[in-house]
Structures are given as C-alpha cells and as structure tokens.
Amino acid sequence: AMNEKGFAFDPMSGESFSLNASAVEMITLIRKDGDAKSIATSISENFEVSFNDAYTDALEFIEKLKHNGLLD
C-alpha cells in the first residue's frame, strides 16, 4: 500500500517506507505494467535527469523491489 505522499507499507512484513517523488512515480508506473524504458522516459521528462541515468535508476529500483520481495 502506498499513498500519494510517498508513504508505503508492506502488510506482509509490517515494514514501512518513505519514498521520494521519483520513487513514487516509478511505483505508480510499475503498477500500470510499465517497463524500465517507459519508467525512464517518464522520469527523464518529469525530473531533471537524462534518459540514460533514469533508465539505470529504474533498472536498479526494480531489482531492489524484487530483491526485497516487493515485486515478482
């Protein structure tokens, strides 16, 4: 569960997280079945970051979510 201000809660583990604006954007896009490329496009358009940096960040973020069991 995540609210629009970036507070996320994992009911399975009981852990809570505070997310920054770009992480909220990434999770929102992941929920809409966005892939790393579409996420990077959105991040590079909405934040002051290059597509290549956004793509690398998106891949790393997705991997962290998977590693922590928050994404299949």
Legacy VTK file of the C-alpha trace (Angstrom):
# vtk DataFile Version 3.0
C-alpha trace
ASCII
DATASET POLYDATA
POINTS 72 float
0.000 0.000 0.000
1.254 3.482 -0.871
-0.251 6.918 -0.536
0.346 9.888 -2.846
2.829 11.461 -0.401
5.224 8.532 -0.644
4.420 6.579 2.485
4.449 2.882 1.639
3.525 -0.053 3.837
4.171 -3.738 3.211
1.399 -5.595 5.074
3.217 -8.925 4.683
6.340 -7.824 6.557
4.948 -4.891 8.528
7.700 -2.653 7.179
7.024 0.924 6.164
8.967 3.089 3.742
9.199 6.778 2.949
9.619 7.315 -0.785
10.798 10.371 -2.683
8.850 11.786 -5.637
10.738 9.835 -8.291
10.237 6.545 -6.413
6.507 7.263 -6.150
6.458 7.904 -9.903
8.307 4.658 -10.595
5.983 2.567 -8.420
2.941 4.200 -9.977
4.236 3.279 -13.434
5.191 -0.255 -12.359
1.628 -0.744 -11.109
0.434 0.217 -14.599
2.664 -2.516 -16.050
5.348 -0.041 -17.044
8.716 -1.401 -18.006
12.119 0.183 -17.316
12.084 2.039 -20.633
8.674 3.672 -20.088
9.611 4.483 -16.499
12.867 6.115 -17.632
11.031 8.142 -20.248
8.606 9.492 -17.667
11.310 10.182 -15.078
13.525 11.983 -17.597
10.572 14.123 -18.708
9.336 14.958 -15.183
12.627 15.297 -13.319
15.906 16.906 -14.337
17.715 13.729 -15.286
18.908 12.218 -18.558
17.124 9.240 -20.057
20.233 7.067 -19.586
20.524 7.930 -15.881
16.778 7.426 -15.400
16.957 4.057 -17.173
19.829 2.883 -14.966
17.977 4.090 -11.864
14.763 2.357 -12.977
16.573 -0.945 -13.510
18.242 -0.681 -10.090
14.972 0.268 -8.380
13.102 -2.637 -9.977
15.882 -5.007 -8.915
15.746 -3.719 -5.319
11.986 -4.231 -5.238
12.435 -7.790 -6.496
15.272 -8.484 -4.065
13.115 -7.333 -1.145
10.178 -9.456 -2.291
8.050 -6.417 -3.169
7.830 -7.236 -6.878
7.647 -10.510 -8.776
LINES 1 73
72 0 1 2 3 4 5 6 7 8 9 10 11 12 13 14 15 16 17 18 19 20 21 22 23 24 25 26 27 28 29 30 31 32 33 34 35 36 37 38 39 40 41 42 43 44 45 46 47 48 49 50 51 52 53 54 55 56 57 58 59 60 61 62 63 64 65 66 67 68 69 70 71
